[in-house]
Amino acid sequence: FFVTMEAENFDVNTPQGAHTWNEITTQAGYVGDSYMRAEPDSGTNNNTGYETSSPHLEYQVDFQTTGTPYVWVRGYSTDGTDDSVHAGLNGAVVSTADRIDVSSGAWAWTKATMDAIDATVSIPSTGEHTIDIWMREDGFSIDRILLTTNAAYTPTGDGPSESSRGAASVPTPLTRTHDDQTDFDLGTYSDTQWATDHVEL
């Protein structure tokens, strides 16, 4: 499956440690309405302890299947001091998804980590789980997040279209659905059952 999320379409944005994720439109080449940048850019590097010291973005996902999707991020950095970010699951550190490293100087997709492995999270059960993004280095910009179980897939350019979203009428989670027998984005949001930016795989 593929599920693509615009970084600015978060469920929760929590400032921590004198930093916050801000919606920015300065750097050309982003997809969607904006991108998220960890600010201020003061040279802070939270390699550990980041779950309580780094600004935190949360994306709610309602999983219909279990599995271990790769975590791709589309990011931008100006140099080696602002080129990495952490991902996690359900508010917890995931050692296979921290220290995701993006090349500097251009918008680029990566699932590579500084631990020389591809970033993954393990979904232990069906139902709602949170995909987390924490700042590692301030100044880092994140544009999109892609989850896929397709090991052979490498996103290019903008990547797949954002999983579709619909109008909401009641205050319960939105949903994206997918067909796990296919290798393309089949995301849809129900416009009658849901209301906030939740995602269903």
Summary of the structure (lengths in Angstrom):
residues: 201
radius of gyration: 15.6
end to end distance: 7.6
largest distance: 45.5
contacts: 693
relative contact order: 0.27
helix: 2%
strand: 39%
